[in-house]
Amino acid sequence: MSEEFYRDIISVAQLANYSSLNLIVLDASITPVGAMEKPKSCWPNTIIPKAKFFDIEGDFCDLDSALPHTMPCAEQFNKQARLLGINKNSQIVIYDSYGVFSSARAWWMFKSFGHENVAVLDGGLPQWMKQGFETEKAIDQQIADKDHEPDFIGSFSGEFMSEYFTDKNKVIISLFNENYRVIDARASERFYGKVPEPRAGIRSGHMPGAINLPYSELLSSGKFKSVEELIDIFSNKSSTIQRQIMTCGSGITACILALGAHMSGYKAISVYDGSWSEWGQANGLPVTKE
């Protein structure tokens, strides 16, 4: 019997029953953003068995950038993936401690390096625990691997495909191009500038011509809505012939939109890596609250 692979999302039941020597489970949780509270159950005290930590804020971001969570260079990404024991043929399953939040960012990063067999755990750690599946505490070696080279190094080697991400210059052009649609994943109160941005020094509002689709509208009880519901949501926001540019506060929840659009059959998708953390700075880029 051939092995089954998962490439978008995987349910907790499917993961619990999945048996493969090629399986790598990654915890891609990040520290709370804005008013978010730290989950009571999270790394390193509560993890899915044998999970490894995918450090979006450290190992897997450009630490030389003034912006949060931006993509690292290909050399860094490949090296850190190998240090996690990831091989070219690994089935990767990614979760986070919020349900579906930063796990989609890690999924999009692997996709941008050409790795196909990567899936987000639908509902994440909360759904895993809700269904009564076993958890454990990260063992000392899992934590120590952050600072010491592990015994096993994987063979992962991906080639970065730049079309998965875009920059402010491309966004400026795209805002006034009918073949593009810029979609903002932030909450509507932030999009319309009704509340201050959580990061200091960032203006309130949105890009002229952008449309708002809060990432929470794709979810129900911490899990993705059905594909049929996602198709309806995106069909009201964008034409299938338009290229979608997803943006948010810092490039995290934009990837939830990217995953939802991908599940809905859209192919021409990119993520604005700098997102509002870059655009909202006092640097002359246009901002509106209308």
C-alpha positions, 0 to 999 in steps of 0.5 A: 500500500502506497504512503498517503501524503498531506499537502494542505491541511490534516485533521488531528485524527488523521495525524494520530493515525498516520504512521511513517518514518518520514513524518516530521511534526513541527510546533511553529507557535510564536509569542503573543501578538498585541492583545493576544494571551499566551496559551496555557498549553504550549511549548515546551511544557505541552507538545504533540509527541516528538514535535520539534520547534520551528522558530519563526522568530529566531532560526527562520527569520531574517534577524538583520531586518528591522521588520518582524518575521521576514524571510531568511535567506535560502542558505539559512532556511535550508540549514535550519531545516536540516538541523530539525532532521527534515529530509527532502522526502519528509511529510511535514505537519505543522501546528501552533498553540492557538489553533490556526495562526502561525502554522500557516506561515511555516507552511507557506515558507516550506511551499516557497522552497518547493516542498510539497508534502507539508500540511497544517494541522487543522485546529492545532494543539487545542484541537489535538487536546480537545480530542483527547490525544496524548501530549508530552513535555519537550525533552531536554534534547529537543530544547538543547538542539536549539544550541547544539548540533543534533545527532541526526541532520536531514537532507532538506535542500530547497530552492527559494521561489521568489513569486511566493513573496512580494515587496512594497514596490510591487504592492504599490504597482499592484494597488492600481492594477485591475489584474491584482487584488491586495487582501488584508487579513487584519481585523476590520477595526485595524483595517479602518483605523478605528483602533491603534496598531499594536506596534509602536510608531505604526500608522492606523488604516490601510492601503488605498484599494486594498480590501479587508478579509479578516483571517478569522472569517476563514475559521470556525472554532479554531479550524478552517471552514469547509472548502465550499465555504472558503470558495464562497468567501474568496469568490466575493473578494477576488476573481480567479483571474486576478493575482492575490497579494495577501498582507496583514500586520507582520506577514503571519496571518496573511499566510492563513489567507494564502492557505485558504485561497490555495484550498479554494483553487487559486494559484496566483498568490503571494504574501507581502512579507513586510506587511503593515509593519513596513507599510504603516511606518511614517515613510510616505507610503499612502494610507487611508481609513476610508 
